[in-house]
Amino acid sequence: MIFCSLYSGSSGNSIFVGSEKTKILLDAGLPGKKIDEALKSIDQNPADIDGIFITHEHSDHIKGVGVMSRKYNIPIFANSATWSSMEGSIGKIKEENIKVIDKRSTITIKDIDVKCFNIPHDAISPMGYTIHNNGKQVSVATDFGTFTEEIKENIKDSEVILLESNHDVQMLKFGPYPYNLKRRILSEIGHLSNEDCGKAILDILDLRRKKKIILGHLSNTNNHPDLAYETVLGVLRDNNIAIGEDISLSMADRHKPSGYTEL
């Protein structure tokens, strides 16, 4: 199985996961042209995508999904509430490409299983995803304000996890955002801070198996890649976790494919 973050950040998100027989995207939150370019840069043909799975309806997750579906005849998978919320934003989709899935369901496409789980975020019905193939497992969990037991149970056994490290609390508190937006981001249905991301990683570590954690969905205004990395690293080191031995830690790039992993 191949895992690669094409883009990850507050300005747009899309993740590629591929197996021997199946290729999918998790979100398509940039213009279709940008997603095309990213896929081709990792030697993947956009026309081979078997489905796009949507986490939630915010524009940084769906901006290019309609274009990609129409251009390459790709099915779009989302729960009913998310479909209702995003239909007016993504343009006309062929009826056969509108795939309504249940929350907490598992969808099988060829040789992969895609399991969805609830996340606490201020969207209509947001979800995270864990993908299984041939005994391997990867997860994407971003856009949530609280690291819940449900998220933990769904991602803890994955070898590769893209996990939200959205903001530095002090940068957010003293930054330019209006008060109501700051409150929303800091709430239980907002976004996960760098420090809380580090604590979440501690919760899912299994020292018998090395995990690759990719920090993603960084705010462009209230965070910086070096700050996110060093904050999470500090939490792990304070708890005697050895980077490189117990865990691999890297950053998902906002502007280009990163975190490319073959399992």
ChimeraX commands (.cxc) that place a marker at each C-alpha (Angstrom):
marker #1 position 0.00,0.00,0.00 radius 0.5
marker #1 position 1.12,3.55,-0.78 radius 0.5
marker #1 position 0.25,6.57,1.38 radius 0.5
marker #1 position 1.01,10.16,0.37 radius 0.5
marker #1 position -0.25,13.52,1.55 radius 0.5
marker #1 position -0.70,15.58,-1.62 radius 0.5
marker #1 position -1.52,18.79,0.28 radius 0.5
marker #1 position -2.24,19.37,3.96 radius 0.5
marker #1 position -3.09,22.63,5.65 radius 0.5
marker #1 position -5.77,25.21,6.29 radius 0.5
marker #1 position -5.59,26.23,2.60 radius 0.5
marker #1 position -6.41,22.80,1.19 radius 0.5
marker #1 position -6.20,19.05,1.84 radius 0.5
marker #1 position -5.98,15.88,-0.22 radius 0.5
marker #1 position -4.48,12.48,0.61 radius 0.5
marker #1 position -3.67,9.64,-1.80 radius 0.5
marker #1 position -3.86,5.99,-0.75 radius 0.5
marker #1 position -3.18,3.22,-3.24 radius 0.5
marker #1 position -2.93,-0.56,-3.22 radius 0.5
marker #1 position -2.09,-3.05,-5.95 radius 0.5
marker #1 position -5.61,-2.79,-7.37 radius 0.5
marker #1 position -7.19,0.33,-5.87 radius 0.5
marker #1 position -6.45,4.07,-5.74 radius 0.5
marker #1 position -8.45,6.57,-3.70 radius 0.5
marker #1 position -8.31,10.14,-2.48 radius 0.5
marker #1 position -9.34,11.34,0.94 radius 0.5
marker #1 position -10.71,14.84,0.24 radius 0.5
marker #1 position -9.98,17.08,-2.72 radius 0.5
marker #1 position -9.74,20.54,-1.23 radius 0.5
marker #1 position -7.75,22.34,-3.91 radius 0.5
marker #1 position -8.51,23.14,-7.57 radius 0.5
marker #1 position -8.62,20.03,-9.72 radius 0.5
marker #1 position -5.57,21.18,-11.68 radius 0.5
marker #1 position -3.47,21.25,-8.50 radius 0.5
marker #1 position -4.58,17.75,-7.54 radius 0.5
marker #1 position -3.81,16.52,-11.06 radius 0.5
marker #1 position -0.31,17.98,-10.81 radius 0.5
marker #1 position 0.32,16.44,-7.41 radius 0.5
marker #1 position -0.81,12.97,-8.49 radius 0.5
marker #1 position 1.32,13.06,-11.62 radius 0.5
marker #1 position 4.33,14.18,-9.57 radius 0.5
marker #1 position 4.14,10.90,-7.62 radius 0.5
marker #1 position 3.63,8.89,-10.83 radius 0.5
marker #1 position -0.10,8.36,-10.36 radius 0.5
marker #1 position -2.67,8.80,-13.11 radius 0.5
marker #1 position -5.69,10.85,-11.95 radius 0.5
marker #1 position -7.88,8.81,-14.31 radius 0.5
marker #1 position -7.12,5.70,-12.23 radius 0.5
marker #1 position -8.70,7.06,-9.04 radius 0.5
marker #1 position -11.49,4.70,-7.91 radius 0.5
marker #1 position -13.16,7.05,-5.43 radius 0.5
marker #1 position -12.91,10.24,-3.39 radius 0.5
marker #1 position -13.88,9.97,0.27 radius 0.5
marker #1 position -14.97,13.22,1.92 radius 0.5
marker #1 position -14.28,13.98,5.59 radius 0.5
marker #1 position -16.57,17.02,5.76 radius 0.5
marker #1 position -17.98,19.87,3.70 radius 0.5
marker #1 position -15.57,22.75,4.49 radius 0.5
marker #1 position -14.09,24.25,1.33 radius 0.5
marker #1 position -10.50,23.26,2.10 radius 0.5
marker #1 position -11.66,19.64,1.78 radius 0.5
marker #1 position -14.06,19.75,-1.19 radius 0.5
marker #1 position -12.96,22.59,-3.47 radius 0.5
marker #1 position -11.81,20.32,-6.30 radius 0.5
marker #1 position -13.99,17.27,-5.77 radius 0.5
marker #1 position -16.67,18.18,-8.31 radius 0.5
marker #1 position -14.13,18.95,-11.02 radius 0.5
marker #1 position -12.22,15.71,-10.38 radius 0.5
marker #1 position -15.41,13.64,-10.43 radius 0.5
marker #1 position -16.68,15.16,-13.67 radius 0.5
marker #1 position -13.32,15.08,-15.45 radius 0.5
marker #1 position -12.43,11.48,-14.58 radius 0.5
marker #1 position -15.85,9.97,-13.80 radius 0.5
marker #1 position -14.88,9.35,-10.16 radius 0.5
marker #1 position -17.41,8.30,-7.50 radius 0.5
marker #1 position -17.65,10.54,-4.43 radius 0.5
marker #1 position -18.27,8.92,-1.04 radius 0.5
marker #1 position -19.77,10.92,1.85 radius 0.5
marker #1 position -22.47,10.48,4.47 radius 0.5
marker #1 position -25.97,11.82,3.79 radius 0.5
marker #1 position -25.66,14.96,5.92 radius 0.5
marker #1 position -22.36,15.91,4.30 radius 0.5
marker #1 position -23.84,15.34,0.85 radius 0.5
marker #1 position -26.77,17.62,1.68 radius 0.5
marker #1 position -24.40,20.31,2.91 radius 0.5
marker #1 position -21.91,20.23,0.03 radius 0.5
marker #1 position -24.16,19.59,-2.98 radius 0.5
marker #1 position -24.59,23.26,-3.75 radius 0.5
marker #1 position -20.84,23.87,-3.69 radius 0.5
marker #1 position -19.43,21.13,-5.92 radius 0.5
marker #1 position -21.62,21.37,-9.01 radius 0.5
marker #1 position -23.59,18.68,-10.81 radius 0.5
marker #1 position -22.42,15.11,-10.20 radius 0.5
marker #1 position -23.54,12.06,-12.17 radius 0.5
marker #1 position -26.11,10.13,-10.20 radius 0.5
marker #1 position -24.02,6.94,-10.33 radius 0.5
marker #1 position -21.09,8.82,-8.77 radius 0.5
marker #1 position -23.08,10.00,-5.75 radius 0.5
marker #1 position -22.21,7.40,-3.13 radius 0.5
marker #1 position -23.99,7.90,0.19 radius 0.5
marker #1 position -22.33,6.00,3.01 radius 0.5
marker #1 position -23.31,5.46,6.62 radius 0.5
marker #1 position -21.31,6.87,9.50 radius 0.5
marker #1 position -19.12,4.26,11.19 radius 0.5
marker #1 position -19.45,2.02,8.14 radius 0.5
marker #1 position -16.80,0.10,6.18 radius 0.5
marker #1 position -16.75,0.39,2.39 radius 0.5
marker #1 position -14.91,-2.17,0.28 radius 0.5
marker #1 position -13.46,-1.13,-3.08 radius 0.5
marker #1 position -11.61,-3.96,-4.84 radius 0.5
marker #1 position -8.83,-4.94,-2.42 radius 0.5
marker #1 position -9.15,-2.22,0.24 radius 0.5
marker #1 position -11.55,-1.56,3.10 radius 0.5
marker #1 position -12.26,2.04,4.07 radius 0.5
marker #1 position -13.61,2.44,7.58 radius 0.5
marker #1 position -15.10,5.75,8.69 radius 0.5
marker #1 position -15.40,7.07,12.23 radius 0.5
marker #1 position -16.81,10.15,13.92 radius 0.5
marker #1 position -14.69,13.17,14.76 radius 0.5
marker #1 position -15.75,16.21,16.87 radius 0.5
marker #1 position -15.60,19.23,14.56 radius 0.5
marker #1 position -17.92,22.11,13.73 radius 0.5
marker #1 position -19.12,20.61,10.46 radius 0.5
marker #1 position -22.45,18.95,9.75 radius 0.5
marker #1 position -21.29,15.32,10.11 radius 0.5
marker #1 position -17.46,15.04,10.01 radius 0.5
marker #1 position -15.54,11.78,9.74 radius 0.5
marker #1 position -12.03,10.37,9.77 radius 0.5
marker #1 position -10.88,7.33,7.79 radius 0.5
marker #1 position -8.80,4.21,8.31 radius 0.5
marker #1 position -7.82,2.16,5.25 radius 0.5
marker #1 position -6.99,-1.56,5.41 radius 0.5
marker #1 position -5.22,-3.64,2.77 radius 0.5
marker #1 position -3.48,-7.00,3.04 radius 0.5
marker #1 position -2.83,-6.71,6.78 radius 0.5
marker #1 position -1.64,-3.10,6.55 radius 0.5
marker #1 position -3.49,-0.08,7.93 radius 0.5
marker #1 position -3.23,3.71,7.53 radius 0.5
marker #1 position -5.34,6.49,9.04 radius 0.5
marker #1 position -6.17,10.16,8.52 radius 0.5
marker #1 position -7.55,12.11,11.48 radius 0.5
marker #1 position -7.66,15.90,11.14 radius 0.5
marker #1 position -10.14,18.69,11.89 radius 0.5
marker #1 position -11.14,17.80,15.42 radius 0.5
marker #1 position -10.96,19.66,18.70 radius 0.5
marker #1 position -10.82,16.71,21.08 radius 0.5
marker #1 position -8.92,13.45,20.77 radius 0.5
marker #1 position -11.78,11.12,21.59 radius 0.5
marker #1 position -11.79,7.44,22.51 radius 0.5
marker #1 position -13.45,6.70,19.15 radius 0.5
marker #1 position -10.62,8.34,17.21 radius 0.5
marker #1 position -8.05,6.51,19.34 radius 0.5
marker #1 position -9.64,3.09,18.82 radius 0.5
marker #1 position -9.82,3.60,15.07 radius 0.5
marker #1 position -6.25,4.78,14.46 radius 0.5
marker #1 position -4.15,3.16,17.20 radius 0.5
marker #1 position -3.26,0.06,15.13 radius 0.5
marker #1 position -2.26,1.94,11.99 radius 0.5
marker #1 position 1.33,1.92,10.78 radius 0.5
marker #1 position 0.99,5.37,9.20 radius 0.5
marker #1 position -1.17,8.14,10.68 radius 0.5
marker #1 position -1.68,11.68,9.43 radius 0.5
marker #1 position -2.69,13.55,12.58 radius 0.5
marker #1 position -3.79,17.13,13.10 radius 0.5
marker #1 position -1.31,19.57,14.64 radius 0.5
marker #1 position -3.23,22.70,13.75 radius 0.5
marker #1 position -2.12,25.56,15.93 radius 0.5
marker #1 position 0.09,26.95,18.65 radius 0.5
marker #1 position -2.22,28.14,21.42 radius 0.5
marker #1 position -0.25,31.32,22.18 radius 0.5
marker #1 position 0.02,32.29,18.52 radius 0.5
marker #1 position -3.73,31.81,18.19 radius 0.5
marker #1 position -4.62,33.72,21.37 radius 0.5
marker #1 position -2.47,36.73,20.47 radius 0.5
marker #1 position -2.94,36.53,16.70 radius 0.5
marker #1 position -5.18,38.48,14.30 radius 0.5
marker #1 position -8.27,36.24,14.34 radius 0.5
marker #1 position -11.48,37.71,15.81 radius 0.5
marker #1 position -12.43,36.53,19.28 radius 0.5
marker #1 position -15.31,34.31,18.17 radius 0.5
marker #1 position -13.09,32.47,15.68 radius 0.5
marker #1 position -10.42,31.94,18.33 radius 0.5
marker #1 position -13.04,30.47,20.64 radius 0.5
marker #1 position -14.26,28.15,17.89 radius 0.5
marker #1 position -10.77,26.85,17.11 radius 0.5
marker #1 position -9.98,26.28,20.80 radius 0.5
marker #1 position -13.28,24.53,21.47 radius 0.5
marker #1 position -13.94,20.79,21.70 radius 0.5
marker #1 position -15.24,20.88,18.11 radius 0.5
marker #1 position -12.46,23.10,16.76 radius 0.5
marker #1 position -8.90,22.06,15.99 radius 0.5
marker #1 position -6.15,20.20,17.83 radius 0.5
marker #1 position -3.19,22.20,19.13 radius 0.5
marker #1 position 0.44,21.15,18.77 radius 0.5
marker #1 position 0.70,20.19,22.43 radius 0.5
marker #1 position -2.53,18.19,22.38 radius 0.5
marker #1 position -1.33,16.43,19.24 radius 0.5
marker #1 position 1.77,15.32,21.14 radius 0.5
marker #1 position -0.41,14.00,23.97 radius 0.5
marker #1 position -2.61,12.14,21.47 radius 0.5
marker #1 position 0.46,10.45,20.01 radius 0.5
marker #1 position 1.43,9.23,23.47 radius 0.5
marker #1 position -2.03,7.65,23.73 radius 0.5
marker #1 position -1.62,5.57,20.57 radius 0.5
marker #1 position 2.02,4.52,20.83 radius 0.5
marker #1 position 2.77,0.82,20.79 radius 0.5
marker #1 position 6.46,0.34,21.47 radius 0.5
marker #1 position 6.29,-3.16,20.00 radius 0.5
marker #1 position 5.64,-1.66,16.56 radius 0.5
marker #1 position 7.19,1.49,15.15 radius 0.5
marker #1 position 4.65,3.98,13.82 radius 0.5
marker #1 position 5.05,6.75,11.27 radius 0.5
marker #1 position 3.24,9.88,12.41 radius 0.5
marker #1 position 2.80,12.72,9.92 radius 0.5
marker #1 position 1.76,16.06,11.41 radius 0.5
marker #1 position -0.77,17.82,9.20 radius 0.5
marker #1 position -3.46,20.42,8.69 radius 0.5
marker #1 position -1.32,23.25,10.11 radius 0.5
marker #1 position -2.83,26.70,10.30 radius 0.5
marker #1 position -1.09,29.20,8.02 radius 0.5
marker #1 position -1.71,32.01,10.51 radius 0.5
marker #1 position -1.38,30.38,13.93 radius 0.5
marker #1 position 1.38,27.83,13.44 radius 0.5
marker #1 position 4.68,27.11,11.74 radius 0.5
marker #1 position 6.08,23.72,10.68 radius 0.5
marker #1 position 9.20,24.05,12.85 radius 0.5
marker #1 position 7.14,25.11,15.86 radius 0.5
marker #1 position 4.66,22.26,15.43 radius 0.5
marker #1 position 7.43,19.70,15.07 radius 0.5
marker #1 position 9.45,20.95,18.04 radius 0.5
marker #1 position 6.39,21.20,20.30 radius 0.5
marker #1 position 5.28,17.64,19.55 radius 0.5
marker #1 position 8.88,16.44,19.81 radius 0.5
marker #1 position 9.16,18.06,23.24 radius 0.5
marker #1 position 6.04,16.28,24.52 radius 0.5
marker #1 position 7.38,12.94,23.31 radius 0.5
marker #1 position 10.88,13.46,24.71 radius 0.5
marker #1 position 9.45,14.51,28.07 radius 0.5
marker #1 position 7.85,11.06,28.14 radius 0.5
marker #1 position 11.05,9.22,27.12 radius 0.5
marker #1 position 9.91,8.46,23.57 radius 0.5
marker #1 position 12.87,8.10,21.21 radius 0.5
marker #1 position 12.29,9.60,17.77 radius 0.5
marker #1 position 13.65,7.30,15.12 radius 0.5
marker #1 position 13.51,4.26,17.39 radius 0.5
marker #1 position 10.01,4.19,18.89 radius 0.5
marker #1 position 8.35,6.44,16.33 radius 0.5
marker #1 position 8.99,8.24,13.05 radius 0.5
marker #1 position 7.81,11.86,13.05 radius 0.5
marker #1 position 7.51,14.08,9.98 radius 0.5
marker #1 position 5.51,16.99,8.56 radius 0.5
marker #1 position 2.91,17.08,5.79 radius 0.5
marker #1 position 3.68,19.90,3.38 radius 0.5
marker #1 position 1.07,22.54,2.62 radius 0.5
marker #1 position 2.17,23.09,-0.98 radius 0.5
marker #1 position 3.33,19.75,-2.41 radius 0.5
marker #1 position 3.24,15.97,-1.93 radius 0.5
marker #1 position 5.00,14.73,1.19 radius 0.5
marker #1 position 5.09,11.81,3.60 radius 0.5
marker #1 position 5.26,9.29,0.73 radius 0.5
marker #1 position 5.30,5.83,2.30 radius 0.5
marker #1 position 5.23,2.30,0.91 radius 0.5
marker #1 position 3.97,-0.35,3.32 radius 0.5
marker link #1:1,2 radius 0.2
marker link #1:2,3 radius 0.2
marker link #1:3,4 radius 0.2
marker link #1:4,5 radius 0.2
marker link #1:5,6 radius 0.2
marker link #1:6,7 radius 0.2
marker link #1:7,8 radius 0.2
marker link #1:8,9 radius 0.2
marker link #1:9,10 radius 0.2
marker link #1:10,11 radius 0.2
marker link #1:11,12 radius 0.2
marker link #1:12,13 radius 0.2
marker link #1:13,14 radius 0.2
marker link #1:14,15 radius 0.2
marker link #1:15,16 radius 0.2
marker link #1:16,17 radius 0.2
marker link #1:17,18 radius 0.2
marker link #1:18,19 radius 0.2
marker link #1:19,20 radius 0.2
marker link #1:20,21 radius 0.2
marker link #1:21,22 radius 0.2
marker link #1:22,23 radius 0.2
marker link #1:23,24 radius 0.2
marker link #1:24,25 radius 0.2
marker link #1:25,26 radius 0.2
marker link #1:26,27 radius 0.2
marker link #1:27,28 radius 0.2
marker link #1:28,29 radius 0.2
marker link #1:29,30 radius 0.2
marker link #1:30,31 radius 0.2
marker link #1:31,32 radius 0.2
marker link #1:32,33 radius 0.2
marker link #1:33,34 radius 0.2
marker link #1:34,35 radius 0.2
marker link #1:35,36 radius 0.2
marker link #1:36,37 radius 0.2
marker link #1:37,38 radius 0.2
marker link #1:38,39 radius 0.2
marker link #1:39,40 radius 0.2
marker link #1:40,41 radius 0.2
marker link #1:41,42 radius 0.2
marker link #1:42,43 radius 0.2
marker link #1:43,44 radius 0.2
marker link #1:44,45 radius 0.2
marker link #1:45,46 radius 0.2
marker link #1:46,47 radius 0.2
marker link #1:47,48 radius 0.2
marker link #1:48,49 radius 0.2
marker link #1:49,50 radius 0.2
marker link #1:50,51 radius 0.2
marker link #1:51,52 radius 0.2
marker link #1:52,53 radius 0.2
marker link #1:53,54 radius 0.2
marker link #1:54,55 radius 0.2
marker link #1:55,56 radius 0.2
marker link #1:56,57 radius 0.2
marker link #1:57,58 radius 0.2
marker link #1:58,59 radius 0.2
marker link #1:59,60 radius 0.2
marker link #1:60,61 radius 0.2
marker link #1:61,62 radius 0.2
marker link #1:62,63 radius 0.2
marker link #1:63,64 radius 0.2
marker link #1:64,65 radius 0.2
marker link #1:65,66 radius 0.2
marker link #1:66,67 radius 0.2
marker link #1:67,68 radius 0.2
marker link #1:68,69 radius 0.2
marker link #1:69,70 radius 0.2
marker link #1:70,71 radius 0.2
marker link #1:71,72 radius 0.2
marker link #1:72,73 radius 0.2
marker link #1:73,74 radius 0.2
marker link #1:74,75 radius 0.2
marker link #1:75,76 radius 0.2
marker link #1:76,77 radius 0.2
marker link #1:77,78 radius 0.2
marker link #1:78,79 radius 0.2
marker link #1:79,80 radius 0.2
marker link #1:80,81 radius 0.2
marker link #1:81,82 radius 0.2
marker link #1:82,83 radius 0.2
marker link #1:83,84 radius 0.2
marker link #1:84,85 radius 0.2
marker link #1:85,86 radius 0.2
marker link #1:86,87 radius 0.2
marker link #1:87,88 radius 0.2
marker link #1:88,89 radius 0.2
marker link #1:89,90 radius 0.2
marker link #1:90,91 radius 0.2
marker link #1:91,92 radius 0.2
marker link #1:92,93 radius 0.2
marker link #1:93,94 radius 0.2
marker link #1:94,95 radius 0.2
marker link #1:95,96 radius 0.2
marker link #1:96,97 radius 0.2
marker link #1:97,98 radius 0.2
marker link #1:98,99 radius 0.2
marker link #1:99,100 radius 0.2
marker link #1:100,101 radius 0.2
marker link #1:101,102 radius 0.2
marker link #1:102,103 radius 0.2
marker link #1:103,104 radius 0.2
marker link #1:104,105 radius 0.2
marker link #1:105,106 radius 0.2
marker link #1:106,107 radius 0.2
marker link #1:107,108 radius 0.2
marker link #1:108,109 radius 0.2
marker link #1:109,110 radius 0.2
marker link #1:110,111 radius 0.2
marker link #1:111,112 radius 0.2
marker link #1:112,113 radius 0.2
marker link #1:113,114 radius 0.2
marker link #1:114,115 radius 0.2
marker link #1:115,116 radius 0.2
marker link #1:116,117 radius 0.2
marker link #1:117,118 radius 0.2
marker link #1:118,119 radius 0.2
marker link #1:119,120 radius 0.2
marker link #1:120,121 radius 0.2
marker link #1:121,122 radius 0.2
marker link #1:122,123 radius 0.2
marker link #1:123,124 radius 0.2
marker link #1:124,125 radius 0.2
marker link #1:125,126 radius 0.2
marker link #1:126,127 radius 0.2
marker link #1:127,128 radius 0.2
marker link #1:128,129 radius 0.2
marker link #1:129,130 radius 0.2
marker link #1:130,131 radius 0.2
marker link #1:131,132 radius 0.2
marker link #1:132,133 radius 0.2
marker link #1:133,134 radius 0.2
marker link #1:134,135 radius 0.2
marker link #1:135,136 radius 0.2
marker link #1:136,137 radius 0.2
marker link #1:137,138 radius 0.2
marker link #1:138,139 radius 0.2
marker link #1:139,140 radius 0.2
marker link #1:140,141 radius 0.2
marker link #1:141,142 radius 0.2
marker link #1:142,143 radius 0.2
marker link #1:143,144 radius 0.2
marker link #1:144,145 radius 0.2
marker link #1:145,146 radius 0.2
marker link #1:146,147 radius 0.2
marker link #1:147,148 radius 0.2
marker link #1:148,149 radius 0.2
marker link #1:149,150 radius 0.2
marker link #1:150,151 radius 0.2
marker link #1:151,152 radius 0.2
marker link #1:152,153 radius 0.2
marker link #1:153,154 radius 0.2
marker link #1:154,155 radius 0.2
marker link #1:155,156 radius 0.2
marker link #1:156,157 radius 0.2
marker link #1:157,158 radius 0.2
marker link #1:158,159 radius 0.2
marker link #1:159,160 radius 0.2
marker link #1:160,161 radius 0.2
marker link #1:161,162 radius 0.2
marker link #1:162,163 radius 0.2
marker link #1:163,164 radius 0.2
marker link #1:164,165 radius 0.2
marker link #1:165,166 radius 0.2
marker link #1:166,167 radius 0.2
marker link #1:167,168 radius 0.2
marker link #1:168,169 radius 0.2
marker link #1:169,170 radius 0.2
marker link #1:170,171 radius 0.2
marker link #1:171,172 radius 0.2
marker link #1:172,173 radius 0.2
marker link #1:173,174 radius 0.2
marker link #1:174,175 radius 0.2
marker link #1:175,176 radius 0.2
marker link #1:176,177 radius 0.2
marker link #1:177,178 radius 0.2
marker link #1:178,179 radius 0.2
marker link #1:179,180 radius 0.2
marker link #1:180,181 radius 0.2
marker link #1:181,182 radius 0.2
marker link #1:182,183 radius 0.2
marker link #1:183,184 radius 0.2
marker link #1:184,185 radius 0.2
marker link #1:185,186 radius 0.2
marker link #1:186,187 radius 0.2
marker link #1:187,188 radius 0.2
marker link #1:188,189 radius 0.2
marker link #1:189,190 radius 0.2
marker link #1:190,191 radius 0.2
marker link #1:191,192 radius 0.2
marker link #1:192,193 radius 0.2
marker link #1:193,194 radius 0.2
marker link #1:194,195 radius 0.2
marker link #1:195,196 radius 0.2
marker link #1:196,197 radius 0.2
marker link #1:197,198 radius 0.2
marker link #1:198,199 radius 0.2
marker link #1:199,200 radius 0.2
marker link #1:200,201 radius 0.2
marker link #1:201,202 radius 0.2
marker link #1:202,203 radius 0.2
marker link #1:203,204 radius 0.2
marker link #1:204,205 radius 0.2
marker link #1:205,206 radius 0.2
marker link #1:206,207 radius 0.2
marker link #1:207,208 radius 0.2
marker link #1:208,209 radius 0.2
marker link #1:209,210 radius 0.2
marker link #1:210,211 radius 0.2
marker link #1:211,212 radius 0.2
marker link #1:212,213 radius 0.2
marker link #1:213,214 radius 0.2
marker link #1:214,215 radius 0.2
marker link #1:215,216 radius 0.2
marker link #1:216,217 radius 0.2
marker link #1:217,218 radius 0.2
marker link #1:218,219 radius 0.2
marker link #1:219,220 radius 0.2
marker link #1:220,221 radius 0.2
marker link #1:221,222 radius 0.2
marker link #1:222,223 radius 0.2
marker link #1:223,224 radius 0.2
marker link #1:224,225 radius 0.2
marker link #1:225,226 radius 0.2
marker link #1:226,227 radius 0.2
marker link #1:227,228 radius 0.2
marker link #1:228,229 radius 0.2
marker link #1:229,230 radius 0.2
marker link #1:230,231 radius 0.2
marker link #1:231,232 radius 0.2
marker link #1:232,233 radius 0.2
marker link #1:233,234 radius 0.2
marker link #1:234,235 radius 0.2
marker link #1:235,236 radius 0.2
marker link #1:236,237 radius 0.2
marker link #1:237,238 radius 0.2
marker link #1:238,239 radius 0.2
marker link #1:239,240 radius 0.2
marker link #1:240,241 radius 0.2
marker link #1:241,242 radius 0.2
marker link #1:242,243 radius 0.2
marker link #1:243,244 radius 0.2
marker link #1:244,245 radius 0.2
marker link #1:245,246 radius 0.2
marker link #1:246,247 radius 0.2
marker link #1:247,248 radius 0.2
marker link #1:248,249 radius 0.2
marker link #1:249,250 radius 0.2
marker link #1:250,251 radius 0.2
marker link #1:251,252 radius 0.2
marker link #1:252,253 radius 0.2
marker link #1:253,254 radius 0.2
marker link #1:254,255 radius 0.2
marker link #1:255,256 radius 0.2
marker link #1:256,257 radius 0.2
marker link #1:257,258 radius 0.2
marker link #1:258,259 radius 0.2
marker link #1:259,260 radius 0.2
marker link #1:260,261 radius 0.2
marker link #1:261,262 radius 0.2
marker link #1:262,263 radius 0.2
view
